[in-house]
Amino acid sequence: MTLLYTDIAIISHPDCVLHDAGQDHPERPERFRVVEAALKHYPFRSTVQFSEAPLVQESSLLLAHSEYYVDWIKAIAPLKGMVSIDADTWMNPFTLNAALRAAGALVLAVDLVIKGETRVVFCNVRPPGHHAERDKAMGFCIFNNVAVGVMHAINTYHLERIAIVDFDVHHGNGTQHIFQNDNRVLYCSSFEHPFYPGYDPALDRPHLLSVPLQAGTTSDLFRQKVAAAWFDKIRTFKPQLIFLSSGFDAHRDDPLADINLTKADYVWLTTEIAQIAKQCCDGKMISALEGGYNLAVLRECVPAHVDAMVGDSGFEPLTPTV
């Protein structure tokens, strides 16, 4: 696929709305619909191109997941009805294709950014990914979409330093599991603690920068903690590409958590990371939707986050690096 140069690429696919984990499940198809509509009608300050996600190739999945696990997910995918992987994670007949599109979106995003066809990408995809470990689905997640994208960037384009900023309210255990011993990846994660899915500080490493937050954490405290833990270390790391695992469930109005962020905090964090990206990697960033279960919050926050990835002015077209 070839695009004319654009500041922002937004990647999604109609298959992602067909995945349904059942009545009253918080990770519901309306999340995708609300974000899709909000992005299409938002007055972005920069040029935008909408693209459809391809089905991810199995070779790309196997960079982040074991062959046994990928085969198992394909084998249990139902032709009708529902399959429960755990109490939170379900598959219907459309889940497998949705998950393959979600991971494929991140692969396409990497290709577009590295080839100089866009500067920033937002992937409006579901199921989300950051709880999926190398051999395990959990927490609404089947494949670890961001991890697949990161490994594609490393394997295909030989990048040596990639940063992931994960601001979902739940700890990205799957992402940490996959990159636990891979110091090519700087993983920055903020999350409520103690809370699902758990967090063991003994597992942290110099390239794993965790910011656990107590229930009730305010905007000011959140900003202080992440600024102190992340910003200088990301600059020192000098990433060649930055990924964002973008969960909006730390918002004060989200029903599943107890952190008190607002839209202004998401815009602030995105703006700060975008400034670092401009210093380190020509502004190249890829964001993927993770959590966020209040539809009004998603409608308000996601487009503002995407707009903040570019900033007040657009970019000069990129020179391709490959």
C-alpha positions in Angstrom: 0.0 0.0 0.0 1.3 3.4 -0.9 0.0 6.7 0.5 0.7 10.3 -0.3 2.6 11.8 2.5 0.3 12.7 5.5 1.1 13.8 9.0 -1.3 11.3 10.6 -2.4 7.9 9.5 -5.3 6.2 11.2 -5.6 2.5 10.8 -8.6 0.3 11.6 -10.8 -2.3 10.0 -14.5 -3.2 10.1 -13.6 -6.7 11.4 -12.7 -5.1 14.7 -16.3 -4.2 15.5 -17.5 -7.8 15.0 -15.5 -9.2 17.9 -18.0 -9.4 20.8 -17.2 -10.8 24.2 -20.8 -11.0 25.3 -23.6 -8.9 26.8 -22.4 -6.4 29.4 -18.7 -7.1 28.7 -16.9 -3.7 29.1 -14.7 -4.3 26.1 -17.6 -3.9 23.7 -18.0 -3.1 20.0 -19.3 0.4 20.8 -15.8 1.4 21.9 -14.6 1.0 18.3 -17.6 2.7 16.8 -17.4 5.8 19.1 -13.7 6.2 18.4 -14.1 5.7 14.7 -16.8 8.4 14.5 -14.9 10.8 16.7 -11.8 10.5 14.6 -13.6 11.0 11.4 -15.3 14.2 12.6 -12.5 15.8 14.6 -11.0 19.0 13.2 -7.4 17.8 13.1 -4.7 20.5 12.7 -2.8 18.3 10.3 -3.4 16.1 7.3 -5.0 12.7 8.0 -5.2 9.5 6.0 -7.5 6.6 6.9 -6.4 3.1 6.0 -7.6 -0.5 6.6 -5.6 -2.9 8.6 -4.4 -6.1 6.8 -4.5 -9.5 8.3 -1.2 -10.0 10.1 1.1 -12.6 8.6 1.9 -15.6 10.9 5.6 -14.9 10.6 5.0 -11.5 12.2 3.0 -13.0 15.1 5.7 -15.5 15.8 8.1 -12.6 16.5 6.2 -11.9 19.7 4.3 -15.2 20.4 5.2 -18.9 20.4 4.1 -21.1 17.5 2.3 -23.3 19.9 0.2 -20.4 21.2 -0.7 -19.0 17.8 -1.7 -22.5 16.6 -3.8 -23.0 19.8 -5.6 -19.7 19.4 -6.5 -20.6 15.8 -7.6 -24.0 16.8 -10.0 -22.9 19.5 -11.5 -20.1 17.5 -15.2 -21.0 17.3 -17.3 -21.2 14.1 -20.4 -20.4 16.1 -21.2 -19.5 19.7 -18.6 -18.3 22.2 -15.3 -19.7 23.7 -14.0 -18.6 27.1 -10.3 -18.4 27.4 -10.6 -17.0 31.0 -13.3 -15.1 32.9 -12.5 -11.9 31.1 -11.4 -13.1 27.7 -13.8 -14.6 25.2 -13.9 -15.4 21.5 -16.8 -15.4 19.1 -16.7 -16.4 15.4 -15.3 -13.0 14.4 -12.6 -12.6 17.2 -9.8 -14.3 15.4 -10.0 -12.1 12.3 -10.4 -9.0 14.5 -7.3 -10.0 16.4 -5.4 -10.7 13.2 -6.4 -7.2 11.9 -5.4 -5.6 15.2 -1.9 -7.0 15.1 -1.8 -6.3 11.3 -2.6 -2.6 12.0 0.6 -2.3 14.0 2.7 -4.0 11.3 1.3 -1.6 8.6 1.9 1.3 11.0 5.6 0.5 11.2 5.9 0.1 7.5 4.2 3.5 6.8 6.4 5.3 9.4 9.7 3.7 8.5 9.1 4.2 4.7 8.4 7.9 5.3 4.7 7.9 4.2 3.6 9.4 7.5 5.0 10.6 10.8 2.5 9.4 13.4 -0.1 6.6 13.3 -3.1 5.8 15.5 -4.5 2.3 15.4 -8.2 2.1 16.4 -8.3 -1.6 17.0 -9.8 -4.3 19.2 -9.3 -6.6 20.9 -6.6 -4.7 22.8 -3.2 -6.3 23.4 -1.0 -5.3 26.3 -2.1 -8.1 28.6 -1.3 -10.9 26.1 1.9 -12.7 27.0 4.1 -14.7 24.7 2.0 -17.9 25.5 -1.1 -16.6 27.2 -4.2 -14.6 26.4 -5.8 -12.6 29.2 -7.4 -9.3 30.2 -9.5 -9.0 27.0 -6.3 -9.5 24.9 -5.5 -12.2 22.3 -2.3 -11.0 20.6 0.0 -8.3 21.9 -0.5 -5.8 19.1 2.2 -3.4 20.1 4.7 -6.1 20.8 4.1 -7.5 17.3 4.7 -4.0 15.8 7.9 -3.5 17.9 9.3 -6.8 16.8 8.4 -6.1 13.2 10.4 -2.9 13.4 13.4 -4.6 15.0 13.3 -7.7 12.7 12.4 -6.1 9.4 14.0 -2.6 9.7 16.8 -3.5 12.1 15.9 -0.8 14.7 18.0 -1.1 17.8 16.2 1.2 20.3 12.5 1.4 20.6 10.5 3.0 23.5 7.0 2.0 24.5 4.9 4.3 26.7 2.0 2.5 28.2 -0.5 4.7 30.1 -3.3 2.3 30.5 -4.6 2.0 34.1 -3.8 -1.7 34.2 -0.2 -2.9 34.2 0.9 -4.2 30.8 2.0 -7.5 32.1 2.1 -9.0 28.6 4.3 -6.4 27.1 6.7 -6.6 30.1 6.7 -10.4 29.8 7.7 -10.3 26.2 10.4 -7.7 26.6 11.5 -8.7 30.1 15.1 -9.4 29.0 15.2 -7.4 25.8 17.0 -4.1 26.5 16.5 -2.9 22.9 13.1 -1.9 24.2 12.5 0.7 26.9 9.2 -0.1 28.4 7.6 2.8 30.4 4.3 1.8 32.2 2.0 3.7 34.5 -0.8 1.8 36.3 -3.0 1.6 39.4 -1.5 -0.7 42.1 -2.5 -2.9 43.7 -4.9 -3.7 40.9 -5.5 -6.2 38.1 -3.4 -8.0 36.8 -0.8 -7.5 39.5 2.7 -6.1 39.6 6.0 -7.4 41.0 8.6 -4.7 41.4 11.3 -7.4 41.7 10.8 -8.0 37.9 11.7 -4.4 37.0 15.0 -3.8 35.2 16.8 -0.7 34.0 14.8 -0.9 30.7 11.5 -1.5 32.5 10.3 1.8 34.0 7.2 1.2 36.1 5.2 3.9 37.8 2.6 2.3 40.2 -0.1 4.7 41.2 -2.3 4.4 44.3 -6.1 4.6 43.9 -7.2 8.2 44.0 -4.0 9.5 42.3 -4.6 13.1 41.1 -3.5 14.8 37.9 -0.7 16.7 39.6 0.8 13.6 41.2 0.5 11.5 38.0 2.4 14.2 36.1 5.1 14.5 38.7 5.7 10.7 38.8 5.8 10.0 35.1 7.9 13.1 34.3 10.5 12.1 37.0 10.5 8.4 36.0 10.4 8.6 32.2 11.3 11.8 30.3 15.1 12.1 30.9 15.5 8.3 30.6 13.7 8.2 27.2 15.9 11.1 26.0 19.0 9.3 27.1 17.9 6.1 25.5 17.4 8.0 22.1 14.7 5.7 20.7 14.5 5.4 16.9 10.7 4.9 17.2 8.2 5.4 20.0 5.1 3.3 20.5 2.2 4.3 22.8 -0.1 1.7 24.4 -2.9 4.1 24.8 -5.5 3.2 27.5 -7.9 5.9 28.6 -9.2 4.0 31.7 -7.2 6.1 34.2 -9.7 8.8 33.5 -11.7 9.9 36.6 -15.0 8.8 34.9 -13.9 5.3 33.8 -16.0 2.6 35.5 -13.2 0.1 36.0 -10.5 2.0 37.9 -9.8 4.7 40.5 -7.3 7.1 39.1 -8.4 10.7 38.5 -7.0 11.8 35.2 -8.7 14.1 32.7 -8.4 14.8 29.0 -5.8 17.5 29.8 -3.5 14.9 31.3 -3.6 12.7 28.2 -2.9 15.7 26.0 -0.1 16.8 28.3 1.6 13.4 28.3 1.2 12.9 24.6 2.6 16.4 24.0 5.6 15.7 26.2 6.3 12.4 24.5 5.8 14.0 21.1 8.4 16.6 21.9 10.9 13.9 23.0 10.1 12.0 19.7 10.9 15.2 17.7 14.2 15.4 19.4 15.1 11.7 19.1 13.4 10.2 16.1 12.0 12.9 13.8 8.6 12.7 15.7 7.9 9.1 14.6 5.3 7.6 16.9 2.7 4.8 16.7 -0.2 4.7 19.1 -2.6 1.8 19.6 -5.9 1.7 21.5 -5.8 -0.4 24.7 -8.3 0.2 27.5 -10.9 2.9 28.2 -14.5 1.9 28.9 -16.5 5.1 29.2 -17.7 5.9 25.7 -17.9 9.7 26.4 -14.3 9.7 27.6 -13.1 7.8 24.5 -15.1 10.2 22.3 -13.4 13.2 23.9 -9.9 12.0 24.7 -8.8 9.8 21.7 -9.0 12.5 19.0 -7.3 15.0 21.3 -4.5 12.4 22.0 -4.0 11.8 18.2 -3.9 15.6 17.5 -1.3 16.1 20.2 1.0 13.5 18.7 1.7 16.0 15.9 1.5 19.3 17.9 0.6 22.8 16.8 2.1 22.6 13.4 2.5 19.8 10.8 5.7 18.2 9.7 7.8 18.5 6.6 7.6 15.3 4.7 9.9 12.5 5.9 12.8 11.2 4.0 12.4 7.5 3.8 14.9 5.5 5.9 14.7 2.4 3.8 
